[in-house]
Amino acid sequence: MTPSDADALLGPVLDDLPPEAAAQALAQVINRAAARLHALSRAQAAARKDQPDWPQWAQLQNAARALVLHASTCRDLAARLASRDS
């Protein structure tokens, strides 16, 4: 998947939303994607223990864990923006 493919997926979801709702939608997508990436990388790192590609999966798992934490903060902040306008 290329960046333009990702933009094509997001466009229909975001194009007609006001900025606060778009921020909330993006933050939700980021949070769920980060959680899935963390689960995938954790499972692959566990399955590949003692194999040559294990370090890459373990590094991805660590980065994805940090991403989950940041994405959760983004999701919460975007939800506050969206609720402010309700």
N, C-alpha and C positions, 0 to 999 in steps of 0.2 A: 504494500500500500504506500502510495506517495502522499506528500502533503496536500497536493491538489485533490486526491481521492478523499482524504479526510475532510477537506473543506467542502467537497461536494456532498458528503454525508451530513455535515452540520448545517449547511445552508438552509435546507427546507425547514429545519427545526427552529432556526434562529431568525430568519429573515424578517418576519412580521412581528417580532416581539419588541416591546419597549426595552430600553437598556437594563433596567433592574431585573426584569424577567429573563432576559438573555444571559445576564451574569449568573442568575440562579440556575438556569438550565445548563450552562457550561460547567459550573462548579459541580453540579450533580454528575454530569458525564465524566468529568475528570476524576471525581471521587470513586465512581464505580469502576472506571478503567484502571485506576491505580490499584484498587482492591483486587481486581482480577489479575493484573500483572503480578502483584505480590503473591497471590495464590499459585499462579502458574510457575513463577520462578522458584518459589519455595518447594513445590512438588518436584520440579526438575532437578533442583540442587540436591534434594534428598535421594532421588532416584539415581543420580550420577556421582554419588560419593565415591571417591578414589578413582575416578575416571579423568582423563586429560581435560575435558571441558567443564569439570565441576567448578573451578574457580570463577569462570565467567558467569555461570548461573548463580553462584553464591554472591558475587558482586552485584548482579542484577537484583537479587532478592534484597540485599541491603539497601540499594538505591530505591527500590520500589517501596520498601517499608517507610523510608523517609518521605517519599512522595505521598503515601497514604496519609501521613500526619499533616503535611502541608495542604493536601487536597481537602482534608476534613476541616481545617481552619478556613480555607477559601469557601467551602460549602456553607459553613456557619455564618461567615461574614456576608456572603451573597444573600442568604436567607433573611438576614437582618435588613439588608437594603430593600429587598422585595416586600417585606412585611411593613416597612416604614410607609410605603405608598398605598397600603391596603386600607 
